Amino acid sequence: MSTIRALSRKALLALSVLTIGVGIYMAFFRPPLLPEDLRALGVTAKSLPPSLLAWLSVVFATWGAFIAAFGVLLFGVARTLSNPQTDALRSATAFGLLIAFGRFLWSNLVLRSDFLGFIAPLCALALATAVALLFQKNRLIGSKG
């Protein structure tokens, strides 16, 4: 493996781990409004309706899941760059799809979205794709032996 290729793979692995970390922060630890948000709005958190803060918590948790899922996909790509086999990429893609679209559906159910007629089939397609990717991986592993 060339030095540039090895460095790019390591950089992509580091980026994937950091991206997953950002997603975890957004999904589980980020407050509904940051101090700079409150300054830009010219309000205090106590002056806002609790329902807005609850809604923002769901929204940011969903964005966090999408960010973490993107990090998982980057990890799979980075792992695949060092290996001619594509099992890591297939698995990472499947889990990324499950994380991102599962959380997307859940938050839209909680928020009683008007777009569930579009979001639910989209999530069903993501689930079917993830299962197909994992099934293909298992079939490929089984055919090696």
Long-range contacts (C-beta under 8 A, 24 or more apart in sequence): 1-82, 5-81, 6-82, 8-81, 9-78, 9-81, 9-82, 12-74, 12-77, 12-78, 12-81, 13-75, 13-78, 13-79, 15-71, 15-74, 15-78, 16-71, 16-72, 16-74, 16-75, 16-77, 16-78, 17-71, 17-75, 18-71, 19-67, 19-68, 19-70, 19-71, 19-74, 20-68, 20-71, 20-72, 20-75, 21-71, 22-64, 22-67, 22-68, 22-71, 23-64, 23-65, 23-66, 23-67, 23-68, 23-69, 23-70, 23-71, 24-64, 24-68, 25-64, 26-60, 26-61, 26-63, 26-64, 26-67, 26-68, 27-60, 27-61, 27-62, 27-63, 27-64, 27-65, 27-67, 27-68, 27-103, 28-61, 28-64, 30-60, 30-64, 32-56, 32-57, 32-60, 55-111, 58-107, 58-110, 58-111, 59-107, 59-111, 61-103, 61-107, 62-103, 62-104, 62-106, 62-107, 65-99, 65-100, 65-102, 65-103, 65-104, 66-100, 66-103, 66-104, 68-99, 69-95, 69-96, 69-97, 69-99, 69-100, 70-96, 70-100, 72-96, 72-99, 87-137, 87-140, 87-141, 90-133, 90-134, 90-136, 90-137, 91-133, 91-134, 91-137, 93-130, 93-133, 94-129, 94-130, 94-131, 94-133, 94-134, 94-137, 95-130, 97-126, 97-127, 97-129, 97-130, 97-133, 98-126, 98-127, 98-130, 100-126, 101-126, 101-127, 102-126, 102-127
